[in-house]
């Protein structure tokens, strides 16, 4: 196996580890490897950071008094009793997620990314968070690299004489580009025909500008929501 393939395999394995899709034996073996394989440990940390924004879409809830006994009974049916499984200890990203439906959809999407059945058009998602309190306010979805949809997750009050302006910037761009003004609470769909194709880690943000938009063509007001694209 060459170095490139080995790197890709470690990246995929780390993703399955973070998502919790490995078997118990596979998790135990990989956990032991983390102490002696710095590259694999870095891949695990990268996956944990990649999926961290999805936590913002749900409110954290503690497990009920009935949940742990049910988990332990289920584990006891298939293997000897062990300490509370590392899958919950390690996956801090998912422990706080009360939205099981959201977590399931993210798992399915990530598995498609890790083990694609056939070449497919990349899909992207961005969770836009408020810098002040890290609350999620908008989601950007893209089924292809030329069109995005901005979806509000709630309401947002805009002062009189002001407006939200939507911006994007890829890593190698010199400056952000305006995608236009946004009506609070209203989803919009935008074509990116005049811009380079959407790419992983591309920055999106909403800033507070004058009612007619930024007078300079660049962000001038405070950042209200910000996030980076994640390729699924």
C-alpha positions in Angstrom: 0.0 0.0 0.0 1.4 3.4 -0.9 1.5 6.4 1.4 -1.5 8.1 -0.3 -3.8 5.1 0.0 -2.7 4.5 3.6 -3.4 8.2 4.4 -6.9 7.9 2.9 -7.6 4.7 4.7 -6.7 6.3 8.0 -8.9 9.3 7.3 -11.9 7.0 6.5 -11.2 4.8 9.5 -11.0 7.9 11.8 -14.3 9.1 10.4 -16.1 5.9 11.2 -14.5 5.9 14.7 -15.9 9.4 15.4 -19.3 8.5 14.0 -19.5 5.3 16.1 -20.0 2.9 13.2 -17.2 0.5 14.1 -17.8 -2.7 15.9 -16.8 -3.0 19.5 -13.7 -5.0 18.7 -12.7 -2.5 16.0 -13.1 0.4 18.4 -11.0 -1.2 21.0 -8.2 -1.9 18.5 -8.3 1.6 17.1 -8.3 3.2 20.5 -5.1 1.3 21.3 -3.6 2.5 18.0 -4.3 6.2 18.8 -1.5 6.2 21.5 1.2 5.1 19.0 -0.1 6.5 15.7 0.0 10.4 15.7 -1.4 10.6 12.2 -4.4 8.6 13.0 -4.9 10.6 16.2 -4.8 13.8 14.2 -7.4 12.4 11.8 -9.7 11.6 14.7 -9.4 15.1 16.0 -10.0 16.6 12.6 -13.3 14.5 12.2 -14.4 15.6 15.7 -13.9 19.2 14.8 -15.6 18.8 11.4 -18.8 17.5 13.0 -18.8 19.8 15.9 -21.0 22.5 14.3 -23.9 20.0 14.1 -24.1 20.1 17.9 -25.3 23.7 17.5 -28.5 22.5 15.9 -29.8 20.8 19.0 -30.1 21.6 22.7 -28.0 19.3 25.0 -30.0 17.0 27.2 -28.8 14.6 29.9 -29.6 10.9 29.4 -32.7 9.8 31.2 -32.6 7.5 34.2 -33.8 4.7 32.0 -31.4 5.1 29.1 -28.1 3.7 30.5 -29.8 0.6 31.9 -31.3 -0.1 28.5 -27.9 0.4 26.8 -26.2 -1.9 29.3 -28.8 -4.6 28.9 -28.4 -4.4 25.1 -24.7 -4.7 25.4 -25.0 -7.6 27.8 -27.0 -9.6 25.2 -24.1 -9.5 22.8 -21.0 -9.4 24.9 -19.7 -9.7 28.5 -20.5 -6.7 30.7 -17.9 -4.0 30.4 -17.5 -0.5 31.8 -19.7 2.1 30.1 -18.6 1.8 26.5 -15.9 4.0 25.1 -18.2 4.9 22.2 -20.0 7.3 24.5 -16.9 8.4 26.3 -15.1 9.2 23.1 -17.9 10.6 21.1 -18.4 13.9 23.0 -19.6 15.4 19.7 -22.7 13.2 19.8 -23.4 12.9 23.5 -24.9 16.4 23.6 -27.0 15.8 20.5 -30.7 15.4 21.5 -31.8 15.4 17.8 -31.3 11.7 16.9 -32.8 12.2 13.5 -30.2 14.9 12.7 -27.4 12.6 14.0 -28.7 9.7 11.9 -28.8 11.8 8.7 -25.2 13.1 9.3 -24.0 9.5 9.9 -25.6 8.3 6.6 -24.2 11.3 4.7 -20.7 10.7 6.1 -20.8 7.0 5.3 -21.7 7.9 1.7 -18.6 10.1 1.7 -16.4 7.5 3.2 -17.6 4.6 1.1 -19.1 5.9 -2.1 -20.7 3.3 -4.3 -20.0 5.4 -7.4 -18.6 8.8 -8.3 -21.1 11.5 -7.3 -21.3 15.2 -7.3 -20.0 16.7 -4.0 -22.6 18.0 -1.6 -21.9 20.7 1.0 -23.4 22.0 4.2 -22.6 25.1 6.3 -23.9 25.8 9.8 -23.8 29.6 10.4 -23.2 30.3 14.1 -23.5 33.6 16.0 -19.9 34.5 17.2 -21.3 35.9 20.4 -23.0 32.7 21.7 -22.3 30.0 19.1 -26.0 29.6 18.5 -27.0 28.3 15.0 -29.1 30.8 13.0 -28.8 29.6 9.4 -27.9 26.6 7.3 -26.4 26.7 3.8 -27.0 23.6 1.7 -25.6 22.8 -1.7 -26.5 19.8 -3.8 -23.9 20.8 -6.3 -21.0 23.3 -6.6 -22.9 25.9 -8.5 -26.1 26.5 -6.4 -26.7 27.0 -2.7 -29.7 27.4 -0.5 -29.7 29.6 2.6 -32.2 28.4 5.2 -33.1 30.2 8.4 -33.4 28.3 11.6 -35.3 31.0 13.4 -36.1 34.7 13.4 -33.7 37.5 13.6 -34.4 41.2 14.3 -32.8 43.7 12.0 -32.7 47.3 13.2 -34.5 49.9 11.0 -32.2 51.2 8.3 -30.1 48.1 8.4 -30.0 44.8 6.4 -28.2 41.4 6.5 -25.7 40.9 3.7 -24.5 37.5 2.7 -20.8 36.9 1.9 -18.5 34.1 0.8 -14.8 33.6 0.5 -12.7 30.6 -0.5 -9.3 30.1 1.1 -7.3 31.4 -1.9 -9.5 34.4 -2.6 -8.1 37.8 -1.8 -11.4 39.2 -0.4 -15.0 38.1 0.2 -17.7 38.4 -2.4 -21.2 39.6 -1.7 -24.1 37.2 -2.5 -26.7 39.9 -1.8 -29.0 41.1 0.9 -31.0 38.6 3.0 -34.5 38.9 4.3 -34.6 37.6 7.9 -36.6 34.4 8.2 -36.8 33.8 4.5 -34.9 31.0 2.6 -33.2 31.9 -0.6 -31.6 30.0 -3.4 -28.6 31.4 -5.2 -26.7 30.5 -8.4 -22.9 30.8 -8.2 -22.4 30.9 -11.9 -20.2 34.0 -11.7 -18.0 32.5 -9.0 -15.5 29.6 -8.9 -17.1 26.3 -7.9 -17.9 25.8 -4.2 -15.1 24.1 -2.3 -14.6 22.5 1.1 -13.9 24.9 4.0 -15.3 27.9 2.0 -16.3 30.7 4.4 -19.8 32.1 4.5 -21.0 34.9 6.7 -23.9 37.3 7.3 -23.0 40.9 8.4 -25.1 43.8 9.5 -24.9 46.5 6.8 -26.8 49.6 5.7 -30.3 48.9 4.2 -28.8 49.2 0.7 -25.9 47.0 1.4 -22.2 47.6 2.1 -21.1 51.0 0.6 -17.6 49.6 -0.1 -18.4 46.2 -1.7 -16.7 44.6 1.3 -18.1 43.7 4.8 -18.1 46.8 7.0 -20.6 45.9 9.8 -20.4 43.3 12.6 -20.5 39.6 11.8 -23.9 38.2 12.9 -23.4 34.6 11.7 -20.4 32.7 10.2 -19.4 29.2 9.2 -17.4 27.1 6.8 -18.5 24.6 4.2 -18.2 20.9 5.0 -18.1 18.5 2.0 -20.4 15.5 2.5 
